[in-house]
Amino acid sequence: MARLDLDDLPPRIAALLTDLPAGEEILLVRHGAVVGRLTANAPPEPEETEPDIEPDQKMREVFENFRAAIEDEF
């Protein structure tokens, strides 16, 4: 799949491509002939993140999981 980096485009064109609503199409025209068509997709859903856990609590969980894995092994 070809990739087009919006940072490499002039700001006006990058803004046009970025602000397209889902399902909207842009025709690519050269010398009056249509050479391509781009269809905007909906942005991906943000992934759910874990609730903020204090570093000490996270470290305790990691060590407990490690200890449990070692005990299971031996």
HTML snippet that shows the backbone in 3Dmol.js (N, CA, C, O; Angstrom):
<script src="https://3Dmol.org/build/3Dmol-min.js"></script>
<div id="view" style="width:600px;height:400px;position:relative"></div>
<script>
const pdb = `
ATOM      1  N   MET A   1       0.838  -1.165   0.000  1.00  0.00           N
ATOM      2  CA  MET A   1       0.000   0.000   0.000  1.00  0.00           C
ATOM      3  C   MET A   1       0.888   1.234   0.000  1.00  0.00           C
ATOM      4  O   MET A   1       1.877   1.301   0.729  1.00  0.00           O
ATOM      5  N   ALA A   2       0.530   2.196  -0.814  1.00  0.00           N
ATOM      6  CA  ALA A   2       1.280   3.444  -0.862  1.00  0.00           C
ATOM      7  C   ALA A   2       0.960   4.276   0.366  1.00  0.00           C
ATOM      8  O   ALA A   2      -0.132   4.188   0.927  1.00  0.00           O
ATOM      9  N   ARG A   3       1.926   5.083   0.776  1.00  0.00           N
ATOM     10  CA  ARG A   3       1.748   5.919   1.962  1.00  0.00           C
ATOM     11  C   ARG A   3       2.043   7.365   1.596  1.00  0.00           C
ATOM     12  O   ARG A   3       3.016   7.655   0.900  1.00  0.00           O
ATOM     13  N   LEU A   4       1.192   8.268   2.072  1.00  0.00           N
ATOM     14  CA  LEU A   4       1.347   9.698   1.829  1.00  0.00           C
ATOM     15  C   LEU A   4       1.440  10.393   3.175  1.00  0.00           C
ATOM     16  O   LEU A   4       0.473  10.395   3.936  1.00  0.00           O
ATOM     17  N   ASP A   5       2.579  10.978   3.478  1.00  0.00           N
ATOM     18  CA  ASP A   5       2.786  11.660   4.749  1.00  0.00           C
ATOM     19  C   ASP A   5       2.257  13.088   4.629  1.00  0.00           C
ATOM     20  O   ASP A   5       2.733  13.861   3.797  1.00  0.00           O
ATOM     21  N   LEU A   6       1.285  13.434   5.450  1.00  0.00           N
ATOM     22  CA  LEU A   6       0.676  14.761   5.386  1.00  0.00           C
ATOM     23  C   LEU A   6       1.672  15.869   5.718  1.00  0.00           C
ATOM     24  O   LEU A   6       1.478  17.014   5.310  1.00  0.00           O
ATOM     25  N   ASP A   7       2.729  15.543   6.451  1.00  0.00           N
ATOM     26  CA  ASP A   7       3.747  16.547   6.774  1.00  0.00           C
ATOM     27  C   ASP A   7       4.528  16.981   5.541  1.00  0.00           C
ATOM     28  O   ASP A   7       5.135  18.051   5.537  1.00  0.00           O
ATOM     29  N   ASP A   8       4.517  16.154   4.487  1.00  0.00           N
ATOM     30  CA  ASP A   8       5.246  16.478   3.263  1.00  0.00           C
ATOM     31  C   ASP A   8       4.428  17.349   2.308  1.00  0.00           C
ATOM     32  O   ASP A   8       4.958  17.838   1.311  1.00  0.00           O
ATOM     33  N   LEU A   9       3.146  17.545   2.605  1.00  0.00           N
ATOM     34  CA  LEU A   9       2.257  18.308   1.729  1.00  0.00           C
ATOM     35  C   LEU A   9       2.168  19.758   2.164  1.00  0.00           C
ATOM     36  O   LEU A   9       2.452  20.080   3.318  1.00  0.00           O
ATOM     37  N   PRO A  10       1.775  20.641   1.245  1.00  0.00           N
ATOM     38  CA  PRO A  10       1.527  22.024   1.653  1.00  0.00           C
ATOM     39  C   PRO A  10       0.418  22.052   2.714  1.00  0.00           C
ATOM     40  O   PRO A  10      -0.489  21.221   2.670  1.00  0.00           O
ATOM     41  N   PRO A  11       0.476  22.987   3.660  1.00  0.00           N
ATOM     42  CA  PRO A  11      -0.480  23.016   4.765  1.00  0.00           C
ATOM     43  C   PRO A  11      -1.946  23.039   4.325  1.00  0.00           C
ATOM     44  O   PRO A  11      -2.790  22.407   4.960  1.00  0.00           O
ATOM     45  N   ARG A  12      -2.254  23.753   3.256  1.00  0.00           N
ATOM     46  CA  ARG A  12      -3.647  23.843   2.804  1.00  0.00           C
ATOM     47  C   ARG A  12      -4.181  22.481   2.360  1.00  0.00           C
ATOM     48  O   ARG A  12      -5.318  22.128   2.674  1.00  0.00           O
ATOM     49  N   ILE A  13      -3.378  21.728   1.644  1.00  0.00           N
ATOM     50  CA  ILE A  13      -3.798  20.408   1.174  1.00  0.00           C
ATOM     51  C   ILE A  13      -3.884  19.435   2.351  1.00  0.00           C
ATOM     52  O   ILE A  13      -4.820  18.639   2.427  1.00  0.00           O
ATOM     53  N   ALA A  14      -2.918  19.491   3.265  1.00  0.00           N
ATOM     54  CA  ALA A  14      -2.949  18.623   4.437  1.00  0.00           C
ATOM     55  C   ALA A  14      -4.201  18.890   5.269  1.00  0.00           C
ATOM     56  O   ALA A  14      -4.830  17.952   5.759  1.00  0.00           O
ATOM     57  N   ALA A  15      -4.565  20.157   5.432  1.00  0.00           N
ATOM     58  CA  ALA A  15      -5.772  20.502   6.192  1.00  0.00           C
ATOM     59  C   ALA A  15      -7.022  19.979   5.492  1.00  0.00           C
ATOM     60  O   ALA A  15      -7.933  19.474   6.149  1.00  0.00           O
ATOM     61  N   LEU A  16      -7.074  20.094   4.177  1.00  0.00           N
ATOM     62  CA  LEU A  16      -8.217  19.590   3.414  1.00  0.00           C
ATOM     63  C   LEU A  16      -8.380  18.086   3.622  1.00  0.00           C
ATOM     64  O   LEU A  16      -9.493  17.609   3.841  1.00  0.00           O
ATOM     65  N   LEU A  17      -7.292  17.348   3.556  1.00  0.00           N
ATOM     66  CA  LEU A  17      -7.359  15.906   3.726  1.00  0.00           C
ATOM     67  C   LEU A  17      -7.688  15.510   5.168  1.00  0.00           C
ATOM     68  O   LEU A  17      -8.405  14.535   5.394  1.00  0.00           O
ATOM     69  N   THR A  18      -7.179  16.248   6.120  1.00  0.00           N
ATOM     70  CA  THR A  18      -7.393  15.931   7.524  1.00  0.00           C
ATOM     71  C   THR A  18      -8.830  16.214   7.962  1.00  0.00           C
ATOM     72  O   THR A  18      -9.375  15.490   8.795  1.00  0.00           O
ATOM     73  N   ASP A  19      -9.443  17.252   7.411  1.00  0.00           N
ATOM     74  CA  ASP A  19     -10.768  17.684   7.860  1.00  0.00           C
ATOM     75  C   ASP A  19     -11.916  17.002   7.132  1.00  0.00           C
ATOM     76  O   ASP A  19     -13.071  17.376   7.333  1.00  0.00           O
ATOM     77  N   LEU A  20     -11.633  16.012   6.292  1.00  0.00           N
ATOM     78  CA  LEU A  20     -12.709  15.335   5.575  1.00  0.00           C
ATOM     79  C   LEU A  20     -13.573  14.510   6.520  1.00  0.00           C
ATOM     80  O   LEU A  20     -13.044  13.758   7.339  1.00  0.00           O
ATOM     81  N   PRO A  21     -14.889  14.640   6.419  1.00  0.00           N
ATOM     82  CA  PRO A  21     -15.742  13.761   7.224  1.00  0.00           C
ATOM     83  C   PRO A  21     -15.717  12.340   6.658  1.00  0.00           C
ATOM     84  O   PRO A  21     -15.407  12.143   5.483  1.00  0.00           O
ATOM     85  N   ALA A  22     -16.040  11.360   7.489  1.00  0.00           N
ATOM     86  CA  ALA A  22     -16.024   9.960   7.069  1.00  0.00           C
ATOM     87  C   ALA A  22     -16.964   9.757   5.887  1.00  0.00           C
ATOM     88  O   ALA A  22     -18.098  10.237   5.895  1.00  0.00           O
ATOM     89  N   GLY A  23     -16.485   9.045   4.876  1.00  0.00           N
ATOM     90  CA  GLY A  23     -17.284   8.762   3.690  1.00  0.00           C
ATOM     91  C   GLY A  23     -17.151   9.795   2.588  1.00  0.00           C
ATOM     92  O   GLY A  23     -17.564   9.535   1.458  1.00  0.00           O
ATOM     93  N   GLU A  24     -16.592  10.949   2.880  1.00  0.00           N
ATOM     94  CA  GLU A  24     -16.401  12.008   1.870  1.00  0.00           C
ATOM     95  C   GLU A  24     -15.298  11.568   0.915  1.00  0.00           C
ATOM     96  O   GLU A  24     -14.343  10.905   1.318  1.00  0.00           O
ATOM     97  N   GLU A  25     -15.439  11.944  -0.359  1.00  0.00           N
ATOM     98  CA  GLU A  25     -14.447  11.568  -1.364  1.00  0.00           C
ATOM     99  C   GLU A  25     -13.761  12.796  -1.937  1.00  0.00           C
ATOM    100  O   GLU A  25     -14.336  13.883  -1.993  1.00  0.00           O
ATOM    101  N   ILE A  26     -12.525  12.600  -2.361  1.00  0.00           N
ATOM    102  CA  ILE A  26     -11.763  13.624  -3.081  1.00  0.00           C
ATOM    103  C   ILE A  26     -11.326  13.000  -4.399  1.00  0.00           C
ATOM    104  O   ILE A  26     -10.793  11.890  -4.421  1.00  0.00           O
ATOM    105  N   LEU A  27     -11.551  13.709  -5.490  1.00  0.00           N
ATOM    106  CA  LEU A  27     -11.073  13.255  -6.790  1.00  0.00           C
ATOM    107  C   LEU A  27      -9.678  13.813  -7.022  1.00  0.00           C
ATOM    108  O   LEU A  27      -9.413  14.982  -6.739  1.00  0.00           O
ATOM    109  N   LEU A  28      -8.807  12.989  -7.527  1.00  0.00           N
ATOM    110  CA  LEU A  28      -7.471  13.418  -7.917  1.00  0.00           C
ATOM    111  C   LEU A  28      -7.494  13.620  -9.428  1.00  0.00           C
ATOM    112  O   LEU A  28      -7.757  12.687 -10.186  1.00  0.00           O
ATOM    113  N   VAL A  29      -7.216  14.843  -9.852  1.00  0.00           N
ATOM    114  CA  VAL A  29      -7.346  15.206 -11.266  1.00  0.00           C
ATOM    115  C   VAL A  29      -6.002  15.705 -11.780  1.00  0.00           C
ATOM    116  O   VAL A  29      -5.315  16.478 -11.113  1.00  0.00           O
ATOM    117  N   ARG A  30      -5.635  15.249 -12.982  1.00  0.00           N
ATOM    118  CA  ARG A  30      -4.422  15.734 -13.640  1.00  0.00           C
ATOM    119  C   ARG A  30      -4.777  16.065 -15.078  1.00  0.00           C
ATOM    120  O   ARG A  30      -5.277  15.209 -15.808  1.00  0.00           O
ATOM    121  N   HIS A  31      -4.523  17.296 -15.491  1.00  0.00           N
ATOM    122  CA  HIS A  31      -4.820  17.778 -16.841  1.00  0.00           C
ATOM    123  C   HIS A  31      -6.282  17.535 -17.208  1.00  0.00           C
ATOM    124  O   HIS A  31      -6.596  17.222 -18.357  1.00  0.00           O
ATOM    125  N   GLY A  32      -7.174  17.680 -16.225  1.00  0.00           N
ATOM    126  CA  GLY A  32      -8.599  17.542 -16.484  1.00  0.00           C
ATOM    127  C   GLY A  32      -9.130  16.123 -16.438  1.00  0.00           C
ATOM    128  O   GLY A  32     -10.338  15.919 -16.558  1.00  0.00           O
ATOM    129  N   ALA A  33      -8.268  15.143 -16.270  1.00  0.00           N
ATOM    130  CA  ALA A  33      -8.703  13.742 -16.227  1.00  0.00           C
ATOM    131  C   ALA A  33      -8.608  13.225 -14.792  1.00  0.00           C
ATOM    132  O   ALA A  33      -7.654  13.522 -14.073  1.00  0.00           O
ATOM    133  N   VAL A  34      -9.596  12.460 -14.397  1.00  0.00           N
ATOM    134  CA  VAL A  34      -9.580  11.858 -13.060  1.00  0.00           C
ATOM    135  C   VAL A  34      -8.570  10.726 -13.045  1.00  0.00           C
ATOM    136  O   VAL A  34      -8.659   9.791 -13.842  1.00  0.00           O
ATOM    137  N   VAL A  35      -7.603  10.814 -12.129  1.00  0.00           N
ATOM    138  CA  VAL A  35      -6.568   9.789 -12.033  1.00  0.00           C
ATOM    139  C   VAL A  35      -6.686   8.982 -10.740  1.00  0.00           C
ATOM    140  O   VAL A  35      -5.989   7.982 -10.567  1.00  0.00           O
ATOM    141  N   GLY A  36      -7.555   9.407  -9.844  1.00  0.00           N
ATOM    142  CA  GLY A  36      -7.715   8.669  -8.592  1.00  0.00           C
ATOM    143  C   GLY A  36      -8.848   9.232  -7.763  1.00  0.00           C
ATOM    144  O   GLY A  36      -9.390  10.300  -8.045  1.00  0.00           O
ATOM    145  N   ARG A  37      -9.184   8.487  -6.745  1.00  0.00           N
ATOM    146  CA  ARG A  37     -10.255   8.892  -5.846  1.00  0.00           C
ATOM    147  C   ARG A  37      -9.858   8.437  -4.440  1.00  0.00           C
ATOM    148  O   ARG A  37      -9.474   7.286  -4.234  1.00  0.00           O
ATOM    149  N   LEU A  38      -9.957   9.351  -3.487  1.00  0.00           N
ATOM    150  CA  LEU A  38      -9.670   9.030  -2.093  1.00  0.00           C
ATOM    151  C   LEU A  38     -10.963   9.125  -1.296  1.00  0.00           C
ATOM    152  O   LEU A  38     -11.728  10.076  -1.459  1.00  0.00           O
ATOM    153  N   THR A  39     -11.206   8.153  -0.445  1.00  0.00           N
ATOM    154  CA  THR A  39     -12.382   8.168   0.419  1.00  0.00           C
ATOM    155  C   THR A  39     -11.915   8.202   1.861  1.00  0.00           C
ATOM    156  O   THR A  39     -11.098   7.380   2.277  1.00  0.00           O
ATOM    157  N   ALA A  40     -12.435   9.152   2.622  1.00  0.00           N
ATOM    158  CA  ALA A  40     -12.051   9.292   4.030  1.00  0.00           C
ATOM    159  C   ALA A  40     -12.719   8.215   4.868  1.00  0.00           C
ATOM    160  O   ALA A  40     -13.901   7.920   4.689  1.00  0.00           O
ATOM    161  N   ASN A  41     -11.966   7.638   5.772  1.00  0.00           N
ATOM    162  CA  ASN A  41     -12.481   6.671   6.732  1.00  0.00           C
ATOM    163  C   ASN A  41     -12.680   7.359   8.071  1.00  0.00           C
ATOM    164  O   ASN A  41     -12.094   8.409   8.335  1.00  0.00           O
ATOM    165  N   ALA A  42     -13.502   6.765   8.904  1.00  0.00           N
ATOM    166  CA  ALA A  42     -13.664   7.280  10.262  1.00  0.00           C
ATOM    167  C   ALA A  42     -12.373   7.031  11.023  1.00  0.00           C
ATOM    168  O   ALA A  42     -11.733   5.999  10.822  1.00  0.00           O
ATOM    169  N   PRO A  43     -11.975   7.954  11.890  1.00  0.00           N
ATOM    170  CA  PRO A  43     -10.758   7.721  12.667  1.00  0.00           C
ATOM    171  C   PRO A  43     -10.936   6.502  13.568  1.00  0.00           C
ATOM    172  O   PRO A  43     -12.049   6.215  14.009  1.00  0.00           O
ATOM    173  N   PRO A  44      -9.860   5.793  13.841  1.00  0.00           N
ATOM    174  CA  PRO A  44      -9.979   4.608  14.696  1.00  0.00           C
ATOM    175  C   PRO A  44     -10.441   4.982  16.101  1.00  0.00           C
ATOM    176  O   PRO A  44     -10.137   6.062  16.610  1.00  0.00           O
ATOM    177  N   GLU A  45     -11.177   4.068  16.709  1.00  0.00           N
ATOM    178  CA  GLU A  45     -11.634   4.284  18.075  1.00  0.00           C
ATOM    179  C   GLU A  45     -10.419   4.276  19.003  1.00  0.00           C
ATOM    180  O   GLU A  45      -9.531   3.438  18.850  1.00  0.00           O
ATOM    181  N   PRO A  46     -10.375   5.195  19.959  1.00  0.00           N
ATOM    182  CA  PRO A  46      -9.238   5.177  20.888  1.00  0.00           C
ATOM    183  C   PRO A  46      -9.278   3.921  21.750  1.00  0.00           C
ATOM    184  O   PRO A  46     -10.339   3.481  22.194  1.00  0.00           O
ATOM    185  N   GLU A  47      -8.113   3.364  21.969  1.00  0.00           N
ATOM    186  CA  GLU A  47      -8.019   2.167  22.787  1.00  0.00           C
ATOM    187  C   GLU A  47      -8.237   2.541  24.247  1.00  0.00           C
ATOM    188  O   GLU A  47      -7.815   3.603  24.705  1.00  0.00           O
ATOM    189  N   GLU A  48      -8.907   1.643  24.965  1.00  0.00           N
ATOM    190  CA  GLU A  48      -9.116   1.902  26.382  1.00  0.00           C
ATOM    191  C   GLU A  48      -7.797   1.721  27.110  1.00  0.00           C
ATOM    192  O   GLU A  48      -7.073   0.749  26.893  1.00  0.00           O
ATOM    193  N   THR A  49      -7.504   2.667  27.968  1.00  0.00           N
ATOM    194  CA  THR A  49      -6.267   2.600  28.729  1.00  0.00           C
ATOM    195  C   THR A  49      -6.573   2.125  30.142  1.00  0.00           C
ATOM    196  O   THR A  49      -7.684   2.287  30.646  1.00  0.00           O
ATOM    197  N   GLU A  50      -5.573   1.543  30.757  1.00  0.00           N
ATOM    198  CA  GLU A  50      -5.734   1.108  32.127  1.00  0.00           C
ATOM    199  C   GLU A  50      -5.838   2.331  33.030  1.00  0.00           C
ATOM    200  O   GLU A  50      -5.218   3.358  32.756  1.00  0.00           O
ATOM    201  N   PRO A  51      -6.609   2.230  34.093  1.00  0.00           N
ATOM    202  CA  PRO A  51      -6.665   3.363  35.019  1.00  0.00           C
ATOM    203  C   PRO A  51      -5.279   3.620  35.598  1.00  0.00           C
ATOM    204  O   PRO A  51      -4.453   2.714  35.712  1.00  0.00           O
ATOM    205  N   ASP A  52      -5.054   4.857  35.954  1.00  0.00           N
ATOM    206  CA  ASP A  52      -3.746   5.219  36.504  1.00  0.00           C
ATOM    207  C   ASP A  52      -3.494   4.446  37.794  1.00  0.00           C
ATOM    208  O   ASP A  52      -4.269   4.514  38.748  1.00  0.00           O
ATOM    209  N   ILE A  53      -2.395   3.716  37.794  1.00  0.00           N
ATOM    210  CA  ILE A  53      -1.988   2.947  38.968  1.00  0.00           C
ATOM    211  C   ILE A  53      -0.683   3.555  39.457  1.00  0.00           C
ATOM    212  O   ILE A  53       0.196   3.903  38.669  1.00  0.00           O
ATOM    213  N   GLU A  54      -0.579   3.673  40.760  1.00  0.00           N
ATOM    214  CA  GLU A  54       0.655   4.222  41.312  1.00  0.00           C
ATOM    215  C   GLU A  54       1.811   3.290  40.994  1.00  0.00           C
ATOM    216  O   GLU A  54       1.631   2.073  40.950  1.00  0.00           O
ATOM    217  N   PRO A  55       2.989   3.842  40.774  1.00  0.00           N
ATOM    218  CA  PRO A  55       4.150   3.005  40.411  1.00  0.00           C
ATOM    219  C   PRO A  55       4.441   1.910  41.440  1.00  0.00           C
ATOM    220  O   PRO A  55       4.792   0.792  41.063  1.00  0.00           O
ATOM    221  N   ASP A  56       4.298   2.218  42.740  1.00  0.00           N
ATOM    222  CA  ASP A  56       4.570   1.201  43.766  1.00  0.00           C
ATOM    223  C   ASP A  56       3.607   0.030  43.639  1.00  0.00           C
ATOM    224  O   ASP A  56       4.010  -1.127  43.750  1.00  0.00           O
ATOM    225  N   GLN A  57       2.328   0.333  43.405  1.00  0.00           N
ATOM    226  CA  GLN A  57       1.340  -0.731  43.279  1.00  0.00           C
ATOM    227  C   GLN A  57       1.612  -1.570  42.033  1.00  0.00           C
ATOM    228  O   GLN A  57       1.508  -2.796  42.080  1.00  0.00           O
ATOM    229  N   LYS A  58       1.956  -0.929  40.934  1.00  0.00           N
ATOM    230  CA  LYS A  58       2.264  -1.648  39.694  1.00  0.00           C
ATOM    231  C   LYS A  58       3.481  -2.551  39.895  1.00  0.00           C
ATOM    232  O   LYS A  58       3.495  -3.693  39.436  1.00  0.00           O
ATOM    233  N   MET A  59       4.512  -2.028  40.591  1.00  0.00           N
ATOM    234  CA  MET A  59       5.721  -2.807  40.843  1.00  0.00           C
ATOM    235  C   MET A  59       5.383  -4.015  41.727  1.00  0.00           C
ATOM    236  O   MET A  59       5.898  -5.108  41.491  1.00  0.00           O
ATOM    237  N   ARG A  60       4.528  -3.837  42.739  1.00  0.00           N
ATOM    238  CA  ARG A  60       4.121  -4.950  43.588  1.00  0.00           C
ATOM    239  C   ARG A  60       3.425  -6.035  42.763  1.00  0.00           C
ATOM    240  O   ARG A  60       3.687  -7.224  42.945  1.00  0.00           O
ATOM    241  N   GLU A  61       2.540  -5.619  41.858  1.00  0.00           N
ATOM    242  CA  GLU A  61       1.832  -6.584  41.011  1.00  0.00           C
ATOM    243  C   GLU A  61       2.802  -7.371  40.135  1.00  0.00           C
ATOM    244  O   GLU A  61       2.656  -8.583  39.978  1.00  0.00           O
ATOM    245  N   VAL A  62       3.784  -6.689  39.568  1.00  0.00           N
ATOM    246  CA  VAL A  62       4.763  -7.352  38.708  1.00  0.00           C
ATOM    247  C   VAL A  62       5.559  -8.380  39.515  1.00  0.00           C
ATOM    248  O   VAL A  62       5.745  -9.512  39.070  1.00  0.00           O
ATOM    249  N   PHE A  63       6.027  -7.983  40.701  1.00  0.00           N
ATOM    250  CA  PHE A  63       6.800  -8.910  41.525  1.00  0.00           C
ATOM    251  C   PHE A  63       5.945 -10.086  41.993  1.00  0.00           C
ATOM    252  O   PHE A  63       6.431 -11.216  42.039  1.00  0.00           O
ATOM    253  N   GLU A  64       4.681  -9.840  42.341  1.00  0.00           N
ATOM    254  CA  GLU A  64       3.814 -10.938  42.768  1.00  0.00           C
ATOM    255  C   GLU A  64       3.555 -11.909  41.612  1.00  0.00           C
ATOM    256  O   GLU A  64       3.542 -13.123  41.814  1.00  0.00           O
ATOM    257  N   ASN A  65       3.354 -11.387  40.423  1.00  0.00           N
ATOM    258  CA  ASN A  65       3.165 -12.258  39.258  1.00  0.00           C
ATOM    259  C   ASN A  65       4.429 -13.069  38.979  1.00  0.00           C
ATOM    260  O   ASN A  65       4.353 -14.252  38.644  1.00  0.00           O
ATOM    261  N   PHE A  66       5.581 -12.434  39.116  1.00  0.00           N
ATOM    262  CA  PHE A  66       6.857 -13.121  38.900  1.00  0.00           C
ATOM    263  C   PHE A  66       7.038 -14.223  39.939  1.00  0.00           C
ATOM    264  O   PHE A  66       7.402 -15.348  39.597  1.00  0.00           O
ATOM    265  N   ARG A  67       6.781 -13.899  41.216  1.00  0.00           N
ATOM    266  CA  ARG A  67       6.929 -14.868  42.300  1.00  0.00           C
ATOM    267  C   ARG A  67       5.972 -16.042  42.072  1.00  0.00           C
ATOM    268  O   ARG A  67       6.367 -17.196  42.240  1.00  0.00           O
ATOM    269  N   ALA A  68       4.728 -15.766  41.695  1.00  0.00           N
ATOM    270  CA  ALA A  68       3.762 -16.827  41.463  1.00  0.00           C
ATOM    271  C   ALA A  68       4.199 -17.713  40.296  1.00  0.00           C
ATOM    272  O   ALA A  68       4.019 -18.930  40.341  1.00  0.00           O
ATOM    273  N   ALA A  69       4.769 -17.111  39.254  1.00  0.00           N
ATOM    274  CA  ALA A  69       5.232 -17.895  38.109  1.00  0.00           C
ATOM    275  C   ALA A  69       6.388 -18.798  38.507  1.00  0.00           C
ATOM    276  O   ALA A  69       6.454 -19.948  38.073  1.00  0.00           O
ATOM    277  N   ILE A  70       7.313 -18.282  39.341  1.00  0.00           N
ATOM    278  CA  ILE A  70       8.455 -19.086  39.795  1.00  0.00           C
ATOM    279  C   ILE A  70       7.968 -20.231  40.677  1.00  0.00           C
ATOM    280  O   ILE A  70       8.427 -21.364  40.537  1.00  0.00           O
ATOM    281  N   GLU A  71       7.035 -19.935  41.587  1.00  0.00           N
ATOM    282  CA  GLU A  71       6.513 -20.986  42.474  1.00  0.00           C
ATOM    283  C   GLU A  71       5.784 -22.061  41.668  1.00  0.00           C
ATOM    284  O   GLU A  71       5.883 -23.244  41.991  1.00  0.00           O
ATOM    285  N   ASP A  72       5.063 -21.669  40.635  1.00  0.00           N
ATOM    286  CA  ASP A  72       4.371 -22.646  39.794  1.00  0.00           C
ATOM    287  C   ASP A  72       5.353 -23.527  39.036  1.00  0.00           C
ATOM    288  O   ASP A  72       5.082 -24.701  38.781  1.00  0.00           O
ATOM    289  N   GLU A  73       6.487 -22.954  38.681  1.00  0.00           N
ATOM    290  CA  GLU A  73       7.479 -23.682  37.900  1.00  0.00           C
ATOM    291  C   GLU A  73       8.198 -24.742  38.736  1.00  0.00           C
ATOM    292  O   GLU A  73       8.535 -25.816  38.237  1.00  0.00           O
ATOM    293  N   PHE A  74       8.431 -24.424  40.022  1.00  0.00           N
ATOM    294  CA  PHE A  74       9.206 -25.341  40.858  1.00  0.00           C
ATOM    295  C   PHE A  74       8.302 -26.000  41.812  1.00  0.00           C
ATOM    296  O   PHE A  74       8.745 -26.818  42.618  1.00  0.00           O
TER     297      PHE A  74
END
`;
const viewer = $3Dmol.createViewer("view");
viewer.addModel(pdb, "pdb");
viewer.setStyle({}, {cartoon: {color: "spectrum"}});
viewer.zoomTo();
viewer.render();
</script>
